[in-house]
Amino acid sequence: MTSFFLFLSKVFKWSFGFFETFGNVLNWILFAVCCVLFTYWCYVLVATLGGDKDKDYYSPTEGKNPYYDPTIYKKEG
């Protein structure tokens, strides 16, 4: 009976080592994926949205719908 519990102890030790190694490998894989996503996010922010591209923006409704229209809100009195 003692040999069975010694065998069971070795199995548990092996399984804990396996899960520790598997968790470590999974952690590195997730770290690499997050690094790639972060690099892509930085590229999108700098390359596609950066460089003062907002100066080239043209608003089709600019000046046509003002918040304050003097013809409607004229001072009476």
C-alpha positions as CSV (number, residue, x, y, z in Angstrom):
1,M,0.0,0.0,0.0
2,T,2.9,2.4,0.7
3,S,4.3,1.8,-2.8
4,F,0.9,2.9,-4.2
5,F,1.0,6.2,-2.3
6,L,4.6,6.8,-3.3
7,F,3.6,6.2,-6.9
8,L,0.6,8.5,-6.5
9,S,3.0,11.1,-4.9
10,K,5.2,10.9,-8.0
11,V,2.3,11.3,-10.3
12,F,1.1,14.4,-8.4
13,K,4.6,15.9,-8.5
14,W,4.8,15.3,-12.2
15,S,1.4,16.8,-12.9
16,F,2.2,19.9,-10.9
17,G,5.5,20.3,-12.8
18,F,3.6,19.8,-16.1
19,F,1.0,22.5,-15.2
20,E,3.7,24.8,-14.1
21,T,5.6,24.4,-17.4
22,F,2.4,24.6,-19.4
23,G,1.4,27.8,-17.6
24,N,4.9,29.3,-18.2
25,V,4.7,28.5,-21.9
26,L,1.2,29.8,-22.2
27,N,2.3,33.0,-20.4
28,W,5.1,33.6,-22.9
29,I,2.8,33.0,-25.9
30,L,0.3,35.5,-24.5
31,F,3.1,38.0,-23.8
32,A,4.3,37.7,-27.5
33,V,0.7,38.1,-28.8
34,C,0.2,41.2,-26.6
35,C,3.5,42.7,-27.7
36,V,2.5,42.3,-31.4
37,L,-0.9,43.9,-30.7
38,F,0.7,46.8,-28.8
39,T,3.2,47.3,-31.7
40,Y,0.3,47.3,-34.2
41,W,-1.7,49.7,-32.1
42,C,1.3,52.1,-31.9
43,Y,1.7,51.8,-35.7
44,V,-1.9,52.7,-36.2
45,L,-1.7,55.7,-33.9
46,V,1.5,57.1,-35.4
47,A,1.3,56.1,-39.1
48,T,-2.3,56.4,-40.0
49,L,-3.6,58.9,-37.4
50,G,-0.4,61.0,-36.8
51,G,1.4,63.5,-38.9
52,D,-1.0,66.4,-38.6
53,K,-3.5,64.8,-41.0
54,D,-6.3,66.6,-39.3
55,K,-5.3,69.8,-41.1
56,D,-6.4,68.3,-44.3
57,Y,-9.9,67.6,-43.0
58,Y,-12.7,69.4,-44.8
59,S,-16.1,69.7,-43.1
60,P,-19.0,69.9,-45.5
61,T,-21.3,71.6,-42.9
62,E,-18.8,74.0,-41.3
63,G,-20.5,77.4,-41.0
64,K,-23.8,76.3,-42.4
65,N,-25.4,75.2,-39.1
66,P,-24.1,77.6,-36.4
67,Y,-25.1,77.2,-32.8
68,Y,-25.9,80.9,-32.6
69,D,-27.9,82.3,-35.4
70,P,-28.3,86.1,-35.1
71,T,-31.4,86.2,-37.2
72,I,-33.2,83.9,-34.7
73,Y,-31.8,85.3,-31.5
74,K,-31.8,89.0,-32.0
75,K,-31.8,91.3,-29.0
76,E,-35.1,93.0,-28.5
77,G,-35.4,96.0,-26.3
